[in-house]
């Protein structure tokens, strides 16, 4: 905990005083709390200076993590709306179009397939692509793991991401600790939520 507080104190030159004060309240609460990490639950663990409206304002703000020389690494919800960057012709007037085709988790493009593993009756396919999501201002390095039970064709997926566009699939999976090896039927198709959040110094 002391190391994290020291790290947050060192970023005061690139965030506002208000953002730093909010971080110093929110981070210890998230590390100590039990249950799902939500804005409401976080506000119950922060005490003075961490009211629900304050937490909402912090999460609605766009912190420039790259300016802090930090990268976010975490897991997204399995139904997160992800988009390919728009590459078509832009209108001469008005706002530039940013979002292209929405990702269809049931039909991922084969050109993004990085690895396919079959073990113990389970096929695992690993896709990696650079995508956009509306809550985040910049491109994300997204890794999607699709697991299929070969005898029943039951299928599930998990979505990992990092703001580090150079991070490879193996490193991202290792940091989040997603199991790729032997698994039973029930666990191989597991879609349990993961609240893992890592900060990687660039």
TIVEXZA-238820 format. One record per atom (N, C-alpha, C): residue in three letters; x, z, y. Coordinates in pm, whole numbers, plus 50000, padded with zeros to 5 digits. Last residue first. Layout:
// TIVEXZA-238820
alaXZY;...
END
This chain:
// TIVEXZA-238820
unk505474817250249;unk506034803750239;unk507484803450281;unk504194842650051;unk505004839650169;unk505664826150150;unk500914845449944;unk502254840749907;unk503014837050033;unk498524867349845;unk499144861749964;unk500574858149929;unk495644865849637;unk497084867549653;unk497524861449785;unk492944879349488;unk493384873349612;unk494844876349628;unk490444880749244;unk491864880049272;unk492124873349405;unk487934884649145;unk488134887849287;unk489604887249325;unk486024864448943;unk487354870048960;unk487574872349109;unk483244863748715;unk483814862548848;unk485164869548857;unk483294847248399;unk483214859748473;unk483844858048610;unk482734827748217;unk482744824148358;unk482634836648443;unk483904818547894;unk483584828847991;unk483684823648133;unk484474804247679;unk483514798147770;unk483124808147879;unk486174820247542;unk486684807247586;unk485754800347683;unk484694842247467;unk485614843647579;unk486114830347629;unk483094831947257;unk482474838247373;unk483424838747492;unk484964821347074;unk483924813047134;unk483404819247262;unk488284833747157;unk487084832947074;unk486044824547144;unk491424817447204;unk490284824847256;unk489114823447162;unk494834810747272;unk493784813047173;unk492664821647232;unk495484801947616;unk495794802247473;unk494564804547388;unk495014804747876;unk494894791147823;unk495084790947673;unk493714827248118;unk494214825047981;unk493974810847934;unk494894830048443;unk493804824548363;unk494324821848223;unk496414842048655;unk496394847448518;unk495154843048441;unk497084834648903;unk495714839448886;unk495524845548748;unk499734827048845;unk499474837348945;unk498074843348928;unk499374806948653;unk500124819048618;unk499814830348716;unk498034787248797;unk497354793648683;unk498044806648646;unk500074780848978;unk498794785849027;unk498044793148916;unk502094771248810;unk502334783048894;unk501024789148940;unk500854748848692;unk501344759848609;unk501524772548690;unk500284731748913;unk499204737748835;unk499684749748754;unk502334738649209;unk501914730949090;unk500894738749008;unk502074737449559;unk502084746049441;unk501574738349319;unk501764723049788;unk502864719249700;unk502894727349570;unk499814733849944;unk499534720849884;unk500614716449787;unk498634764449968;unk499944758049950;unk499724744949874;unk496204775449947;unk496454768050071;unk497814761250069;unk494684771649627;unk495744777149711;unk495814768849839;unk492304779249367;unk492774772049485;unk493944779349550;unk490244772549079;unk491314779949146;unk491744772149270;unk487404774648897;unk487984767549011;unk488994776549080;unk486354768648561;unk486764777848666;unk487484769748773;unk483654759248341;unk484834756348422;unk485104767848518;unk482284749248021;unk482344758048137;unk483604754648216;unk480214738347754;unk481234735347854;unk481134745347969;unk479614730547416;unk479354739547528;unk480514738747625;unk479994715847192;unk480104708747320;unk479674717447438;unk480194727946949;unk478874728447013;unk478824720347142;unk482804723046870;unk481734721946770;unk480354721746833;unk484414726047100;unk484314713047035;unk483154712146937;unk483804738347408;unk483774742647268;unk483474730247184;unk485824732147683;unk484724726947602;unk484874732047460;unk486714739848013;unk486844743547872;unk485604738947796;unk488524730048287;unk487274727448215;unk487504730648067;unk489804740748583;unk489994741548438;unk488634740048371;unk491044727848874;unk489804730348801;unk490114729948652;unk492704735449164;unk492894733249021;unk491604737148950;unk493444724449488;unk492424729449396;unk492774725749252;unk494624730749789;unk495154726449660;unk494264732649553;unk492774721250076;unk493124731149975;unk493674724249851;unk492964713850426;unk492954709650287;unk493364721050194;unk491314737450655;unk492364728350611;unk492164724050466;unk489264756050715;unk489524744950807;unk490484734250755;unk486604766150505;unk488054766650529;unk488454754450611;unk483884762250457;unk484314775150513;unk485794775850549;unk483834735450346;unk483444737850485;unk483834751550539;unk486654722750179;unk485414730450170;unk485084735250310;unk488504695650036;unk488024702950152;unk486804711250114;unk491384690549821;unk489974689649858;unk489684697849983;unk493544676249599;unk493484682049734;unk492084679549789;unk493674685249249;unk493384676049359;unk493374683549491;unk493854686648899;unk494394691449026;unk494144680849133;unk492584698348588;unk492564688448695;unk493154694748821;unk492824702948251;unk493284708348379;unk493354697048481;unk490894711647974;unk491374700848060;unk491674706648198;unk490814723547651;unk490994727447791;unk491574715547867;unk488804727247373;unk489574717647452;unk489604722347598;unk488814747147088;unk488494746547230;unk489404736247297;unk489654751246830;unk488314745946851;unk487874745146996;unk492304760046859;unk491284768846803;unk489874764146836;unk493024737247113;unk493514748447032;unk492334756946987;unk494144712047312;unk493144715347212;unk493724725947120;unk494594702847648;unk495054711347539;unk493894713647443;unk495744681547897;unk494654684047803;unk495214691647683;unk496534677648244;unk496894682448111;unk495634684448027;unk495644664848473;unk497064667848461;unk497464671648318;unk493424642648613;unk493684650648494;unk495194652448476;unk492834625448813;unk493314638648854;unk493594647748735;unk491754603048698;unk493084601748759;unk493664615148803;unk489174609148621;unk490234609948520;unk491624609448582;unk487084629448822;unk487824616948807;unk489034618448714;unk484484647748664;unk485724648148741;unk486524635348718;unk481594653748621;unk482244640648612;unk483474640448703;unk480734679148665;unk480434673348535;unk481114659848514;unk481314685048925;unk482074691948823;unk481834686348683;unk481734663949178;unk480794666049069;unk481564672248954;unk482424668149520;unk482934668949383;unk481794671849285;unk481214644849758;unk481194658349703;unk481644658249558;unk483114622449957;unk482254624749841;unk482364639149792;unk484204636050264;unk483824624450187;unk482884628250074;unk484444649550587;unk484104651750446;unk483624638850380;unk484914640250849;unk485964647650776;unk485704647950626;unk484524617851110;unk483984622450982;unk485104628350899;unk484824627451449;unk485394620651333;unk484814626651205;unk482134625751682;unk483084633551602;unk483564625551482;unk481964597051907;unk481454608551834;unk482534615351751;unk482914562651853;unk482514573851938;unk481984585151850;unk483664546351647;unk484484546251768;unk484134557651862;unk483684560351318;unk482964554951433;unk483834555951557;unk486054551251064;unk485494560951156;unk484734553851268;unk486014540850727;unk486144537250869;unk485424547550955;unk487074565250479;unk486454552950528;unk486674550750676;unk487894588850374;unk488934578750396;unk488374565550449;unk487414623250369;unk486814610250401;unk487914600250437;unk488534642950094;unk488654639050235;unk488064625050256;unk486054655349871;unk487244647349891;unk487334643950040;unk484764688749865;unk484644674749906;unk486024668149909;unk482784714249716;unk484084708749748;unk483944693849775;unk480934742149690;unk480824728449740;unk482194723749788;unk481054761549393;unk481514759349531;unk481394744649569;unk480304771049149;unk479434761049212;unk479824758249356;unk482124790449078;unk482074778448995;unk481194767449055;unk483984803349355;unk482794803449271;unk482684790149198;unk487604803249335;unk486344800349400;unk485194801949302;unk490414824649342;unk489454817149261;unk488174815249341;unk493564821049521;unk492444828449467;unk491574819449381;unk495864823749770;unk495734819449631;unk494604827649570;unk497114815050088;unk496054821250009;unk496044815349869;unk500274820350231;unk499364811250162;unk498354819350082;unk501934825450542;unk501304830950423;unk500394820250362;unk502834821050797;unk503744818350686;unk503254825150557;unk500964822050987;unk501494834950946;unk502544833550838;unk500154796351002;unk500934801451115;unk501574814751080;unk498594795550777;unk499874788550774;unk500764792850890;unk496294809650852;unk497214815750756;unk498564808850755;unk494564814151108;unk495494803551074;unk496584809050983;unk491234824051062;unk492634828251077;unk493554816951032;unk488334820151193;unk489264811551120;unk490694815951152;unk485614843351139;unk486734838151219;unk487644829651131;unk483944853950956;unk483504841651020;unk484584835451108;unk485214877450888;unk485134866950787;unk484654853650846;unk484914891751132;unk486244888651079;unk486174877050981;unk482144894051158;unk482904886751260;unk484274882751208;unk481624910050931;unk481074896450941;unk481844888151043;unk482894933751002;unk483344926450884;unk482864911950890;unk481294940951223;unk482724938351240;unk483274930051125;unk478764945151102;unk478944934351200;unk480424930751224;unk479554967950934;unk479154955050876;unk479244943650978;unk482524984851058;unk481084983151041;unk480764969450985;unk485094997251076;unk484804986650980;unk483324985150952;unk485565018951234;unk486175006351274;unk485884994851181;unk485495042950979;unk485445040251121;unk486195027251153;unk485055028150655;unk484995039450746;unk484945034950890;unk485255009950444;unk486215009250554;unk486195021450645;unk483365008650249;unk484645014850214;unk485615015750332;unk481214994850343;unk480965008450293;unk482255015950264;unk482244969950397;unk481924978650511;unk481644993050468;unk482374959450136;unk483614962550210;unk483334972150324;unk479674955050087;unk480384965150009;unk481684969250079;unk479194934450273;unk478454946950281;unk479184958050206;unk480954914350187;unk481074919750321;unk480384933250333;unk482174921149853;unk481274914649947;unk481464920850084;unk483444923249560;unk483994922949696;unk483054914449783;unk481784944749330;unk482014931449384;unk482514932049527;unk483534975049229;unk482404965949237;unk482784952849302;unk485494995749448;unk485034991849315;unk483834982749332;unk488314995849677;unk486894995549642;unk486664991949497;unk490974993949749;unk490505006549692;unk489095005649633;unk491374968749854;unk492234973149745;unk491704985649676;unk489504968650060;unk489354959149950;unk490184963449830;unk490614988550228;unk489284990450169;unk489094981350048;unk493074977750312;unk493064989850227;unk491704991950159;unk491914954650457;unk492784953150340;unk492834965850255;unk490384964350680;unk489744957450567;unk490624957450443;unk492104976250867;unk490974983850814;unk490464977750684;unk493934957050926;unk494444970250887;unk493344979350834;unk492244936451012;unk492994935150887;unk493464948650836;unk491384946751260;unk490414944451153;unk491114943451017;unk493794946751401;unk493094959451379;unk492084958151265;unk494264919051404;unk495194927951335;unk494524941351305;unk492114910051560;unk492254905551422;unk493184914651342;unk492714923151806;unk491464926051734;unk491574922051588;unk495104911451879;unk495074925851854;unk493834929651774;unk495524879951706;unk495114888251818;unk495124902951779;unk498564868251553;unk497134871151549;unk496794879851670;unk501264865951585;unk500504853651565;unk499014856051542;unk502444890451614;unk502774880151713;unk501934867551699;unk501784906151398;unk501084908651523;unk501354897951629;unk502824906951151;unk502204894251191;unk501514895351326;unk503774931651079;unk504764921751122;unk504144908551167;unk501614945450984;unk502144949251115;unk503104938751169;unk501364934550730;unk500354931450830;unk500844934750971;unk503644946050611;unk503524931450623;unk502514927750730;unk502964973150618;unk504144968550691;unk504084953450713;unk500774972750446;unk500574976650586;unk501744971950671;unk502134965850211;unk501114956950267;unk500864960050413;unk503784987750169;unk504394974650189;unk503404964950252;unk501925008050126;unk502785008750244;unk503414995250275;unk500815000049879;unk500005000050000;unk500855000050126;
END
